């Protein structure tokens, strides 16, 4: 930077000025290309996060298990809506997936308009809010899944996974997508902030 | 902008040039003052968030209740470490409080250096990570607290709050600080991103 600026202030010749402009233009276009790369990465991460959250919501939402034995009055059946935390999990994952789909057009705009400012700011805020939302759902569900696996002797809560083993396996697995979406949203926030800083 | 630029290119007089420079300088200093205001707000929010998380950790960590009746072998006593989710809550709130204390010097630097770029980027990333962490702890604990209050008939989990009422009141209350810290961290991310955008 020091070297390329020096000739203008000292000599001010036409050729050196042109050189400087050329250097500036090429560094500008390099910078724009890097920004475009970040924006494309942003778009790809959003697609992956949509798949992760939709997968989580579907895996959790379609879980149910009916035990092969039943009494005269009772049929032992487990499904996600028996536990309100798991219902919350399905709802939140659907909301976050919907938000991510809605944010994709804006992400595409950012590939073209690499100097956009306020739209990136809006994205950072909503990405952070969605990060909080999906984290809340995933960790509350993880807490309940842990309880279903281990139970708690002090509170007299039994490990229901001893009976409902396939149900438990499924609800444990469906957490993965949500935690992946968490990591992706964290990356998306960093990417947007980096794009704001590089403008 | 159009109006203030026009005189220079057309007339190039000394006075109008000086005017323009003056206008630019005053708009620059106004902008710097606004940035300083944002940085001071950032510092204040960090202090409040420290108090909120420390309060949460202490309120949860010091909770215990011993029931007035006991058998020959058993004394009925409830404390936060009986439930691993509540232990997680205490640990995470302590970690986030420690991070926020460590981030305060950087926040003070930003009051002076309003054009700092990479340090703000680092703050955005770690703020987002801490937002995820404190949200995870708060919502997992909220899930367990809900279960302690309501129980779950399908899983045969009883509402322990019927016996341990003061314990339950305390653990419910200690969630407030954590949720407040969540909102504050969300605001802090927005402030840092806005500062990056305004540079």
Interface residues (C-beta under 8 A of the other chain):
Chain A: X78 X82 X83 X84 X85 X117 X118 X120 X121 X124 X125 X128 X129 X131 X132 X135 X136 X137 X138 X139 X140 X141 X142 X143 X144 X146 X147 X148 X152 X154 X155 X156 X157 X158 X160 X182 X186 X189 X190 X192 X193 X194 X196 X197 X199
Chain B: X78 X82 X83 X84 X85 X117 X118 X120 X121 X124 X125 X128 X129 X131 X132 X135 X136 X137 X138 X139 X140 X141 X142 X143 X144 X146 X147 X148 X152 X154 X155 X156 X157 X158 X160 X182 X186 X189 X190 X192 X193 X194 X196 X197 X199
